[in-house]
Amino acid sequence: MRDIRGPLDLGKTFLVLFSITAVLIVAVLVVGDKLFSDITPYYWITVMILVLFAYGFQAAVIVDKKVGTANPRQIISLYMMLKGIKIVLFLATLTVYMLAVQIETKRFVLVASLIYLVYLLFDVFFLVSVEKNLKKNGK
């Protein structure tokens, strides 16, 4: 009987991604008063964190589904396409914030970029685990 699940542990991926998201949201709530002024809307950072969480998990699910059927070049192309879409969405969000809110844009861009880098580190570790699983399974 064929196993319909992919070779990755999506439960573990979800827990790690959720933990990163929770830590970032708590950090924004705790340090936000010192980092931003009273007029800066915190929900922009929180929404950006949640969007990166949702997109990161969706990318993990897509890669997990393709790992069993695609060759390594297709997986790398898919993963790079997903990362390209992610950075375009991130830059679009920054642009919307700078045009719509126009409050504390330098600090917002700095904090948002740091958050993006945290999720980028997660993506790198995720891709390394995909490669290890492929090598372990002999693909």
C-alpha positions as a Markdown table, in Angstrom:
| # | Residue | x | y | z |
|---|---|---|---|---|
| 1 | Met | 0.0 | 0.0 | 0.0 |
| 2 | Arg | 1.4 | 3.4 | -1.0 |
| 3 | Asp | 1.8 | 6.1 | 1.7 |
| 4 | Ile | 0.0 | 9.3 | 0.6 |
| 5 | Arg | 1.9 | 11.5 | 3.1 |
| 6 | Gly | 5.0 | 13.3 | 2.0 |
| 7 | Pro | 8.4 | 12.4 | 3.4 |
| 8 | Leu | 8.5 | 15.5 | 5.7 |
| 9 | Asp | 7.1 | 15.8 | 9.2 |
| 10 | Leu | 4.6 | 18.7 | 8.7 |
| 11 | Gly | 3.5 | 18.5 | 12.3 |
| 12 | Lys | 7.0 | 19.3 | 13.5 |
| 13 | Thr | 7.4 | 22.0 | 10.8 |
| 14 | Phe | 4.1 | 23.6 | 12.0 |
| 15 | Leu | 5.2 | 23.5 | 15.7 |
| 16 | Val | 8.6 | 25.1 | 14.9 |
| 17 | Leu | 7.0 | 27.8 | 12.7 |
| 18 | Phe | 4.2 | 28.4 | 15.3 |
| 19 | Ser | 6.8 | 28.7 | 18.1 |
| 20 | Ile | 8.8 | 31.3 | 16.0 |
| 21 | Thr | 5.6 | 33.2 | 15.3 |
| 22 | Ala | 4.6 | 33.2 | 19.0 |
| 23 | Val | 8.0 | 34.4 | 20.2 |
| 24 | Leu | 8.0 | 37.2 | 17.6 |
| 25 | Ile | 4.6 | 38.4 | 18.6 |
| 26 | Val | 5.4 | 38.4 | 22.3 |
| 27 | Ala | 8.7 | 40.2 | 21.5 |
| 28 | Val | 6.8 | 42.9 | 19.6 |
| 29 | Leu | 4.3 | 43.3 | 22.4 |
| 30 | Val | 7.0 | 43.5 | 25.1 |
| 31 | Val | 9.6 | 45.6 | 23.2 |
| 32 | Gly | 7.1 | 47.6 | 21.1 |
| 33 | Asp | 6.8 | 50.5 | 23.5 |
| 34 | Lys | 10.5 | 51.1 | 23.4 |
| 35 | Leu | 10.9 | 50.5 | 19.7 |
| 36 | Phe | 8.0 | 52.4 | 18.4 |
| 37 | Ser | 6.2 | 55.6 | 19.5 |
| 38 | Asp | 2.6 | 55.7 | 20.7 |
| 39 | Ile | 1.3 | 56.6 | 17.3 |
| 40 | Thr | 2.7 | 53.5 | 15.5 |
| 41 | Pro | 0.1 | 50.8 | 14.9 |
| 42 | Tyr | 1.4 | 47.5 | 16.3 |
| 43 | Tyr | -1.1 | 45.5 | 14.2 |
| 44 | Trp | 1.0 | 46.1 | 11.1 |
| 45 | Ile | 3.9 | 44.2 | 12.5 |
| 46 | Thr | 1.6 | 41.5 | 14.0 |
| 47 | Val | -0.2 | 41.1 | 10.6 |
| 48 | Met | 3.2 | 40.8 | 8.8 |
| 49 | Ile | 4.3 | 38.1 | 11.3 |
| 50 | Leu | 1.1 | 36.2 | 10.8 |
| 51 | Val | 1.2 | 36.5 | 7.0 |
| 52 | Leu | 4.8 | 35.2 | 7.0 |
| 53 | Phe | 3.7 | 32.3 | 9.2 |
| 54 | Ala | 0.8 | 31.4 | 6.9 |
| 55 | Tyr | 2.9 | 31.7 | 3.8 |
| 56 | Gly | 5.8 | 29.7 | 5.3 |
| 57 | Phe | 3.6 | 26.8 | 6.3 |
| 58 | Gln | 1.8 | 26.9 | 2.9 |
| 59 | Ala | 5.2 | 26.7 | 1.2 |
| 60 | Ala | 6.2 | 23.7 | 3.4 |
| 61 | Val | 3.0 | 21.9 | 2.5 |
| 62 | Ile | 3.5 | 22.6 | -1.3 |
| 63 | Val | 7.1 | 21.4 | -1.1 |
| 64 | Asp | 6.1 | 18.3 | 0.9 |
| 65 | Lys | 3.5 | 17.3 | -1.7 |
| 66 | Lys | 6.0 | 17.7 | -4.6 |
| 67 | Val | 8.9 | 15.9 | -2.9 |
| 68 | Gly | 7.5 | 12.5 | -3.7 |
| 69 | Thr | 6.8 | 13.1 | -7.4 |
| 70 | Ala | 9.3 | 15.7 | -8.6 |
| 71 | Asn | 12.9 | 15.4 | -9.4 |
| 72 | Pro | 15.4 | 17.5 | -7.4 |
| 73 | Arg | 15.7 | 20.2 | -10.0 |
| 74 | Gln | 11.9 | 20.7 | -10.0 |
| 75 | Ile | 11.9 | 20.9 | -6.3 |
| 76 | Ile | 14.6 | 23.6 | -6.3 |
| 77 | Ser | 12.8 | 25.5 | -9.0 |
| 78 | Leu | 9.5 | 25.3 | -7.0 |
| 79 | Tyr | 11.2 | 26.4 | -3.8 |
| 80 | Met | 12.9 | 29.3 | -5.5 |
| 81 | Met | 9.7 | 30.4 | -7.1 |
| 82 | Leu | 8.0 | 30.3 | -3.7 |
| 83 | Lys | 10.8 | 32.4 | -2.2 |
| 84 | Gly | 10.5 | 34.9 | -5.0 |
| 85 | Ile | 6.8 | 35.3 | -4.4 |
| 86 | Lys | 7.4 | 35.7 | -0.7 |
| 87 | Ile | 9.9 | 38.5 | -1.2 |
| 88 | Val | 7.6 | 40.3 | -3.7 |
| 89 | Leu | 4.7 | 40.1 | -1.2 |
| 90 | Phe | 7.0 | 41.3 | 1.6 |
| 91 | Leu | 8.1 | 44.3 | -0.4 |
| 92 | Ala | 4.5 | 45.0 | -1.5 |
| 93 | Thr | 3.5 | 45.1 | 2.2 |
| 94 | Leu | 6.3 | 47.4 | 3.1 |
| 95 | Thr | 5.3 | 49.7 | 0.2 |
| 96 | Val | 1.6 | 49.7 | 1.3 |
| 97 | Tyr | 2.7 | 50.6 | 4.8 |
| 98 | Met | 5.0 | 53.4 | 3.7 |
| 99 | Leu | 2.4 | 54.9 | 1.4 |
| 100 | Ala | -0.7 | 54.4 | 3.6 |
| 101 | Val | 0.5 | 54.9 | 7.2 |
| 102 | Gln | 3.7 | 57.1 | 6.8 |
| 103 | Ile | 4.5 | 56.8 | 10.5 |
| 104 | Glu | 7.9 | 55.6 | 11.7 |
| 105 | Thr | 8.7 | 54.1 | 8.3 |
| 106 | Lys | 12.4 | 53.6 | 9.0 |
| 107 | Arg | 11.8 | 51.6 | 12.2 |
| 108 | Phe | 9.0 | 49.7 | 10.7 |
| 109 | Val | 11.2 | 48.7 | 7.7 |
| 110 | Leu | 14.0 | 47.7 | 10.1 |
| 111 | Val | 11.8 | 45.6 | 12.3 |
| 112 | Ala | 10.0 | 44.0 | 9.4 |
| 113 | Ser | 13.3 | 43.2 | 7.7 |
| 114 | Leu | 14.6 | 41.5 | 10.9 |
| 115 | Ile | 11.4 | 39.5 | 11.1 |
| 116 | Tyr | 11.8 | 38.5 | 7.4 |
| 117 | Leu | 15.3 | 37.3 | 8.1 |
| 118 | Val | 14.1 | 35.2 | 11.0 |
| 119 | Tyr | 11.7 | 33.4 | 8.7 |
| 120 | Leu | 14.3 | 33.2 | 6.0 |
| 121 | Leu | 16.5 | 31.3 | 8.5 |
| 122 | Phe | 13.6 | 28.9 | 9.1 |
| 123 | Asp | 13.3 | 28.4 | 5.4 |
| 124 | Val | 17.0 | 27.6 | 5.1 |
| 125 | Phe | 16.7 | 25.0 | 7.8 |
| 126 | Phe | 13.5 | 23.6 | 6.3 |
| 127 | Leu | 15.2 | 23.2 | 2.9 |
| 128 | Val | 18.2 | 21.5 | 4.5 |
| 129 | Ser | 15.8 | 19.0 | 6.2 |
| 130 | Val | 14.1 | 18.4 | 2.8 |
| 131 | Glu | 17.5 | 17.6 | 1.3 |
| 132 | Lys | 18.5 | 15.3 | 4.2 |
| 133 | Asn | 15.2 | 13.4 | 3.9 |
| 134 | Leu | 15.7 | 13.0 | 0.2 |
| 135 | Lys | 19.2 | 11.7 | 0.6 |
| 136 | Lys | 18.0 | 9.4 | 3.5 |
| 137 | Asn | 15.2 | 8.0 | 1.3 |
| 138 | Gly | 17.6 | 7.5 | -1.6 |
| 139 | Lys | 16.0 | 10.0 | -4.0 |
